[in-house]
Amino acid sequence: MKITVELPDNELREICEITGIRKKGPAIRKLVEDSLMIERRKRIARKFVDGTYSAELSGFEEAKEIERRASQSLSELWRD
């Protein structure tokens, strides 16, 4: 779908600078795509924060404890 958008020259230059794309149309498209991606990620993150989504990380705590012990052992060896 094509649309017409009125933007001040300084904003259009900034959009091209931010996206790294010199052509106006593709630069605006990239900015819109990136903005949509950010908003989608925010929605998903909100669902994790409010508990709608969750992730079961079985073994995570045990693995962190093993990693902590190994790190501590290495640091003790390094100090000797």
One Martini backbone bead per residue (centre of mass of N, CA, C, O) as a GRO file, in nm:
protein
   80
    1MET     BB    1   0.099   0.035   0.021
    2LYS     BB    2   0.032   0.368  -0.039
    3ILE     BB    3   0.161   0.678   0.099
    4THR     BB    4   0.129   1.007   0.229
    5VAL     BB    5   0.392   1.214   0.370
    6GLU     BB    6   0.447   1.483   0.593
    7LEU     BB    7   0.780   1.624   0.621
    8PRO     BB    8   1.027   1.766   0.745
    9ASP     BB    9   1.346   1.793   0.643
   10ASN     BB   10   1.487   1.744   0.920
   11GLU     BB   11   1.342   1.473   0.977
   12LEU     BB   12   1.431   1.323   0.722
   13ARG     BB   13   1.732   1.342   0.779
   14GLU     BB   14   1.719   1.192   1.050
   15ILE     BB   15   1.606   0.927   0.943
   16CYS     BB   16   1.844   0.869   0.755
   17GLU     BB   17   2.057   0.869   0.978
   18ILE     BB   18   1.939   0.648   1.165
   19THR     BB   19   1.910   0.420   0.934
   20GLY     BB   20   2.129   0.457   0.686
   21ILE     BB   21   1.933   0.574   0.463
   22ARG     BB   22   1.905   0.778   0.177
   23LYS     BB   23   1.636   0.697   0.096
   24LYS     BB   24   1.328   0.789   0.188
   25GLY     BB   25   1.135   0.547   0.172
   26PRO     BB   26   1.317   0.326   0.303
   27ALA     BB   27   1.365   0.485   0.567
   28ILE     BB   28   1.073   0.493   0.663
   29ARG     BB   29   1.023   0.192   0.659
   30LYS     BB   30   1.241   0.117   0.868
   31LEU     BB   31   1.128   0.288   1.100
   32VAL     BB   32   0.857   0.141   1.118
   33GLU     BB   33   0.959  -0.145   1.159
   34ASP     BB   34   1.122  -0.086   1.418
   35SER     BB   35   0.886   0.023   1.584
   36LEU     BB   36   0.712  -0.232   1.574
   37MET     BB   37   0.915  -0.423   1.705
   38ILE     BB   38   0.933  -0.275   1.975
   39GLU     BB   39   0.630  -0.294   2.048
   40ARG     BB   40   0.612  -0.602   2.045
   41ARG     BB   41   0.823  -0.646   2.270
   42LYS     BB   42   0.671  -0.491   2.488
   43ARG     BB   43   0.423  -0.671   2.498
   44ILE     BB   44   0.568  -0.929   2.576
   45ALA     BB   45   0.705  -0.822   2.832
   46ARG     BB   46   0.441  -0.750   2.982
   47LYS     BB   47   0.340  -1.049   2.996
   48PHE     BB   48   0.569  -1.138   3.184
   49VAL     BB   49   0.528  -0.934   3.414
   50ASP     BB   50   0.205  -1.003   3.458
   51GLY     BB   51   0.189  -1.342   3.393
   52THR     BB   52   0.083  -1.450   3.121
   53TYR     BB   53   0.375  -1.523   3.091
   54SER     BB   54   0.610  -1.803   3.104
   55ALA     BB   55   0.918  -1.961   3.232
   56GLU     BB   56   1.061  -2.276   3.247
   57LEU     BB   57   1.381  -2.330   3.425
   58SER     BB   58   1.505  -2.609   3.435
   59GLY     BB   59   1.808  -2.610   3.624
   60PHE     BB   60   1.907  -2.317   3.672
   61GLU     BB   61   1.986  -2.302   3.971
   62GLU     BB   62   2.188  -2.536   3.964
   63ALA     BB   63   2.376  -2.419   3.748
   64LYS     BB   64   2.450  -2.161   3.903
   65GLU     BB   65   2.580  -2.306   4.144
   66ILE     BB   66   2.798  -2.454   3.988
   67GLU     BB   67   2.923  -2.200   3.866
   68ARG     BB   68   2.995  -2.062   4.133
   69ARG     BB   69   3.183  -2.283   4.242
   70ALA     BB   70   3.383  -2.284   4.005
   71SER     BB   71   3.463  -1.989   4.032
   72GLN     BB   72   3.566  -2.007   4.320
   73SER     BB   73   3.785  -2.219   4.272
   74LEU     BB   74   3.946  -2.054   4.063
   75SER     BB   75   4.002  -1.809   4.248
   76GLU     BB   76   4.163  -1.973   4.459
   77LEU     BB   77   4.383  -2.072   4.266
   78TRP     BB   78   4.481  -1.789   4.175
   79ARG     BB   79   4.577  -1.692   4.466
   80ASP     BB   80   4.812  -1.915   4.516
   0.00000   0.00000   0.00000
